[in-house]
Amino acid sequence: MFTKVKQIFNFHYYSCIFFIKLIHALEISLSLHHFNYKIHKIMSNSQVKFYSGENIPLELHKTRIVQKLNLVPIERRLEALYEGGYNTFGLKTTDIYLDMLTDSGTNAMSDEQLAAMMRADDAYAGSQSFIRLQKAVKDVLNAEYFLPAHQGRAAENILACAYVRKGNLIPMNYHFTTALAHITEKGGQIVELLYPEAYKIKSSHPFKGNMNLEALEAYIQKHGKERIPYIRMEASTNLIGGQPFSIENFRAVRAIANNYGLRIVLDASLLGENAYLVQQREEEFKNTPLADIIKIMTGLADIIYFSARKLSSSRGGGICTNNESIYKELEALVPLYEGFLTYGGISIREIEAMTVGLYETQDETVISQSPAFISYLVNEADKRGISMVTPAGVLGAHVNALDMCSHLPQTQYPAGALAAAFFLISGVRGMERGSISNQRDEYGNETFADMELLRLAVPRRVFTLSQIMYVIDRLTWLKDNREMIGGLKFVYEPPVLRFFMGRLMPVTDWPEKLMAKFRKDFGDSL
Ligand code: F0G
């Protein structure tokens, strides 16, 4: 009897001690989490105030490996333009000073990423590097199943092969060039459902990438859910100026999708920055860590795909989901188009870089840098009377070519002309994001873009602030001489994704005249 009582006493005594210890451990971990989060918040560069009151984005990284740049004379830049078919994709980096073509595969990599690349476990199948990546996808994007693909458009191809059939309709907030091309190639059609505010160049709307909910519902009712394989949401709509959508809007899209039994595909290529702007601009999330915002967003989609060239500052891409049957529907296409399931066409070293890059996507000091520099560029240019897409978004600053080149008809490609002119007078390579980036309709007619933009990409942690100031300075000069910018015409126009390989010519000798004016104003300056 006594031993029995003693046993019971011992059991309760040790259970009590165990629970007290557990609670204590939890408390410590919770308070540490809170403490870490506080430190983290303080380290985000948007928090650093200058005594002068100036709004200067402060870098929270240092440069340890540098690459020499070339700023060649304007005369050489004119030749380079001619050689490249007046298409900035045709230029070579030997002629380029600041390469603001894209952030795709050009974000600066971290010391941790480079270190991880050294331990790559090269194996055709079952590589440990891939297992680490799977874990990162689970930890960061909260998705159980992951299919690797060599880049974002390869993921788009797999999704289009699996789901898009002739006559299908894909509603989306806005298209991206390669997403559109894969859908139309399979006989599908896209429809863009943004609110009118999204098309206003100058706006203070924090979420111009929001899906137009009323239009979405009406569209599904009109065409029937049977024709719609999925709804596509692009985090930070690239082509309208890198504009984010809110979680409130995404939740509402989810509710509509649930009502009609439709799937949602999230293009997460620019998810980190979209999540950062949610934290900055959406009241409900202003104290939510970036890592949690990212998971809330991925949790609202059935399928998530991304270009790792953007999302994780590496190369590669992939598709992830928590739905096993979706995984099964897509699985066989990866070995067919990309490579075996444990590398998907990505080099194993890059898989290691992707893993670390995904974790770094949760770090505000990494993710806030590009939007902070873009915001500086946009606001300073705006103050100087240059028409910019506002509010500043992600990926890059966007100059409104319809204003800068208001004297040019859209048939002469104002955004392409502005990109060429800006390279000529600065050595800065931007990208046309206007009608040249659009594809012709099925009858061969031009489909003019909603916006004619010159995109000046600001890859993560690549440029210095004085380089951004140079961009602002040269943009200001070009604005003051904008009447001298002339039009372009195609001399070679490929049928698909013409903006990549197309060749153009100026319609008059405006580049020579613009160069002469530059020499007059700048003397022998580069
Ligand atoms: N989705 C979005 C939103 C993108 O911005 C891109 C690429 C892709 C998909 C395709 O990914 O290049 O890895 O095949 N955007 C790059 C850019 C090309 O410059 O904006 P990818």
Residues whose N, C-alpha, C, O or C-beta is under 5 A from the ligand:
A	BS01	F0G	L101 T102 D103 S104 Q151 G152 R153 A154 F176 T178 N238 D267 S269 S307 R309 G316
